[in-house]
Amino acid sequence: MNATITAATTRRVLTQLRHDPRTVVMLLLVPTLLMTLLRFVFNDEHAFSRTAPALLGVFPFVIMFLVASVTTLRERTTATLERLMTMPMGKLDLILGYAIAFGAIAVVQVGIATTVSVLWLGLDVVGSVWTLLLIAVLDAVLGMALGLFVSAFATSEFQAIQFMPLFVLPQFLLCGLLQPRDRMGWLLNWLSDVMPLSYAVDALTRVTTSADVDTALVLDLVVVVGCVVAALALGAGTLRRRTD
């Protein structure tokens, strides 16, 4: 790994995004707008506080998945990634450059949504707001990592978006947001146990309902971080130095 090359990759990705203001606006403001819409849909702070923590992680997860998969696919189809791989650059440098760039955006994205939710929309957080922010950022980075990985299996931007029902919607349905996971049938419960978004939603729920940092919360965080690392490793495995 070369820190200079990684930093250069990060700057390149951020510069490209800066020249696409519509994408930047979507990345930074859409989660906040959706949280605001949710608050007025419920029109009740208690009901909002029960549902909002999970969605504070789900919304960035979905948005980062879409943007990362489409952005990375565009660079694959234009041979940008292939040209970069012909340079003295390791796969780890490239993957970490993307992860840092999108991770920085995720910090700002989730920071705005969390601040607005807590200070203006009335989200009640019993635990640490910083822990809530950390989990939500990890959710966004997880979505980015999965988006980078699935972009290798699409040949067009439309196909990249089609992966959303396969990789995102099942996690949304089984994460415990719509129905407690222990009330699902054994098969659905088992499927939810192998989906990383389930652990992120559990962690967000624990932070908003308890001030204790217990073993269950730490385990949830470890699983989410492990899934991020695994997804980045799988994404690195899809990088090739030349086109077949």
C-alpha positions as CSV (number, residue, x, y, z in Angstrom):
1,M,0.0,0.0,0.0
2,N,1.2,3.5,-0.9
3,A,-0.3,6.4,1.0
4,T,0.5,8.9,-1.7
5,I,-1.3,6.8,-4.4
6,T,-4.3,6.2,-2.1
7,A,-4.6,9.9,-1.4
8,A,-4.4,10.7,-5.1
9,T,-7.2,8.3,-5.9
10,T,-9.3,9.8,-3.1
11,R,-8.8,13.3,-4.5
12,R,-9.6,12.1,-8.1
13,V,-12.9,10.6,-7.0
14,L,-13.9,13.6,-4.9
15,T,-13.0,15.9,-7.8
16,Q,-15.2,13.9,-10.2
17,L,-18.1,14.1,-7.8
18,R,-17.6,17.8,-7.3
19,H,-18.1,18.3,-11.1
20,D,-21.5,16.5,-10.8
21,P,-23.5,18.8,-8.5
22,R,-26.8,16.9,-8.8
23,T,-25.1,13.8,-7.5
24,V,-23.5,15.7,-4.6
25,V,-26.9,17.2,-3.7
26,M,-28.5,13.8,-3.8
27,L,-25.8,12.3,-1.6
28,L,-25.8,15.0,1.0
29,L,-29.4,16.1,1.3
30,V,-31.7,13.2,0.2
31,P,-31.3,11.3,3.6
32,T,-32.2,14.4,5.5
33,L,-35.2,15.2,3.3
34,L,-36.4,11.6,3.7
35,M,-36.1,11.8,7.5
36,T,-38.0,15.1,7.4
37,L,-40.7,13.6,5.3
38,L,-40.9,10.6,7.7
39,R,-41.3,13.0,10.7
40,F,-44.3,14.7,9.1
41,V,-45.8,11.5,8.0
42,F,-45.9,10.3,11.6
43,N,-46.7,13.8,13.0
44,D,-45.7,12.4,16.4
45,E,-42.2,12.5,18.0
46,H,-42.6,9.2,19.9
47,A,-43.6,7.3,16.7
48,F,-40.8,9.0,14.8
49,S,-38.3,8.0,17.5
50,R,-39.3,4.4,17.2
51,T,-38.8,4.1,13.5
52,A,-36.3,6.8,12.6
53,P,-33.1,5.3,14.0
54,A,-33.2,2.3,11.7
55,L,-34.0,4.4,8.7
56,L,-31.1,6.7,9.6
57,G,-28.9,3.8,8.6
58,V,-31.1,2.4,5.8
59,F,-31.4,5.6,3.8
60,P,-27.6,6.2,3.5
61,F,-27.0,2.5,2.8
62,V,-29.4,2.5,-0.2
63,I,-28.2,5.8,-1.6
64,M,-24.5,5.0,-1.3
65,F,-25.1,1.6,-2.9
66,L,-26.8,3.2,-5.9
67,V,-24.2,6.0,-6.4
68,A,-21.2,3.8,-5.8
69,S,-22.4,1.0,-8.1
70,V,-23.2,3.4,-11.0
71,T,-20.1,5.6,-10.5
72,T,-17.8,2.6,-10.4
73,L,-19.5,0.9,-13.4
74,R,-19.0,4.0,-15.4
75,E,-15.3,3.9,-14.7
76,R,-15.2,0.2,-15.6
77,T,-17.0,0.6,-18.9
78,T,-14.9,3.7,-19.9
79,A,-11.8,1.6,-19.2
80,T,-10.7,4.2,-16.5
81,L,-10.1,1.5,-14.0
82,E,-8.2,-0.6,-16.5
83,R,-5.9,2.3,-17.3
84,L,-5.3,3.0,-13.6
85,M,-4.5,-0.7,-13.0
86,T,-1.7,-0.4,-15.7
87,M,0.0,2.1,-13.5
88,P,2.2,1.2,-10.5
89,M,-0.9,1.0,-8.3
90,G,-2.0,-1.8,-6.0
91,K,-5.6,-3.0,-5.8
92,L,-5.6,-2.0,-2.1
93,D,-4.5,1.6,-3.0
94,L,-7.4,1.9,-5.5
95,I,-10.0,0.3,-3.2
96,L,-9.0,2.3,-0.2
97,G,-9.0,5.5,-2.3
98,Y,-12.6,4.9,-3.2
99,A,-13.5,3.9,0.3
100,I,-12.0,7.0,1.9
101,A,-13.6,9.3,-0.7
102,F,-17.1,7.9,-0.3
103,G,-16.5,7.5,3.4
104,A,-15.8,11.2,3.7
105,I,-19.0,11.9,1.9
106,A,-20.9,9.5,4.1
107,V,-19.6,11.3,7.2
108,V,-21.1,14.6,5.9
109,Q,-24.2,13.0,4.6
110,V,-25.0,11.2,7.9
111,G,-23.8,14.1,10.0
112,I,-26.4,16.4,8.4
113,A,-29.2,13.9,8.7
114,T,-28.4,13.1,12.3
115,T,-28.1,16.7,13.3
116,V,-31.4,17.6,11.7
117,S,-33.1,14.6,13.2
118,V,-31.9,15.2,16.7
119,L,-32.0,19.0,16.9
120,W,-35.0,19.8,14.8
121,L,-37.2,16.7,14.2
122,G,-37.2,15.5,17.8
123,L,-35.4,12.2,17.5
124,D,-34.9,11.0,21.1
125,V,-31.5,9.3,21.6
126,V,-30.9,7.7,25.0
127,G,-27.3,6.6,24.2
128,S,-24.4,8.5,22.6
129,V,-25.2,10.5,19.5
130,W,-21.6,9.9,18.4
131,T,-22.2,6.2,18.5
132,L,-25.4,6.6,16.5
133,L,-23.4,8.7,14.0
134,L,-20.7,6.0,13.8
135,I,-23.1,3.2,13.1
136,A,-25.0,5.2,10.4
137,V,-21.7,6.1,8.7
138,L,-20.7,2.4,8.7
139,D,-24.1,1.7,7.1
140,A,-23.3,4.2,4.3
141,V,-19.8,2.8,3.8
142,L,-21.2,-0.8,3.7
143,G,-23.6,0.3,0.9
144,M,-20.7,1.9,-0.9
145,A,-18.6,-1.3,-0.6
146,L,-21.4,-3.5,-1.8
147,G,-22.1,-1.1,-4.7
148,L,-18.5,-1.3,-5.7
149,F,-18.6,-5.1,-5.7
150,V,-21.8,-5.6,-7.7
151,S,-20.6,-3.1,-10.3
152,A,-18.3,-5.8,-11.6
153,F,-21.3,-7.9,-12.7
154,A,-23.2,-5.3,-14.6
155,T,-22.6,-4.1,-18.2
156,S,-24.7,-1.0,-18.1
157,E,-25.9,1.5,-15.5
158,F,-29.5,0.1,-15.8
159,Q,-28.2,-3.3,-14.9
160,A,-26.4,-1.9,-11.9
161,I,-29.6,-0.4,-10.6
162,Q,-31.3,-3.8,-11.2
163,F,-29.0,-5.3,-8.5
164,M,-30.8,-3.2,-5.9
165,P,-33.8,-5.6,-5.5
166,L,-31.3,-8.4,-5.1
167,F,-28.8,-6.9,-2.6
168,V,-30.8,-4.1,-0.9
169,L,-34.5,-4.8,-0.7
170,P,-34.3,-8.2,0.9
171,Q,-32.1,-6.7,3.7
172,F,-34.6,-3.9,4.1
173,L,-37.5,-6.3,4.5
174,L,-35.7,-8.7,6.8
175,C,-33.6,-6.3,9.0
176,G,-36.3,-6.0,11.7
177,L,-37.7,-2.7,10.6
178,L,-41.1,-3.9,9.5
179,Q,-41.3,-6.9,11.8
180,P,-39.2,-8.0,14.8
181,R,-36.8,-10.7,13.5
182,D,-37.7,-13.1,16.3
183,R,-41.3,-13.1,15.1
184,M,-40.4,-14.3,11.6
185,G,-40.4,-17.9,10.5
186,W,-37.2,-19.8,11.0
187,L,-36.1,-19.5,7.4
188,L,-36.6,-15.7,7.3
189,N,-35.0,-15.4,10.7
190,W,-32.0,-17.4,9.5
191,L,-31.7,-15.2,6.3
192,S,-31.9,-12.0,8.4
193,D,-29.0,-13.4,10.6
194,V,-26.7,-13.5,7.6
195,M,-27.6,-10.0,6.3
196,P,-25.4,-7.2,7.6
197,L,-28.1,-4.6,7.6
198,S,-29.9,-6.5,10.4
199,Y,-27.0,-6.0,12.7
200,A,-26.8,-2.3,11.8
201,V,-30.5,-1.8,12.6
202,D,-30.1,-3.7,15.9
203,A,-27.2,-1.5,16.8
204,L,-29.0,1.7,16.0
205,T,-32.0,0.6,18.0
206,R,-29.8,-0.3,21.0
207,V,-28.2,3.2,20.9
208,T,-31.5,5.0,20.8
209,T,-33.1,3.0,23.6
210,S,-30.2,2.4,26.0
211,A,-27.1,4.3,27.2
212,D,-25.2,1.1,27.9
213,V,-22.5,-0.1,25.5
214,D,-23.0,-3.8,26.1
215,T,-21.6,-6.9,24.5
216,A,-24.5,-7.2,22.0
217,L,-23.9,-3.6,20.7
218,V,-20.1,-4.3,20.3
219,L,-20.9,-7.6,18.5
220,D,-23.2,-5.8,16.1
221,L,-20.5,-3.2,15.3
222,V,-17.9,-5.9,14.8
223,V,-20.2,-7.7,12.3
224,V,-20.9,-4.5,10.3
225,V,-17.2,-3.6,10.2
226,G,-16.3,-7.2,9.1
227,C,-18.9,-7.0,6.3
228,V,-17.5,-3.7,5.1
229,V,-14.0,-5.2,5.0
230,A,-15.2,-8.4,3.3
231,A,-17.2,-6.3,0.7
232,L,-14.1,-4.2,-0.1
233,A,-11.9,-7.3,-0.4
234,L,-14.4,-8.8,-2.8
235,G,-14.5,-5.5,-4.8
236,A,-10.7,-5.6,-5.0
237,G,-10.9,-9.1,-6.3
238,T,-13.0,-7.9,-9.3
239,L,-10.3,-5.5,-10.4
240,R,-8.4,-6.6,-13.5
241,R,-5.2,-5.2,-15.1
242,R,-6.4,-6.0,-18.6
243,T,-9.7,-6.6,-20.3
244,D,-10.4,-10.3,-21.3
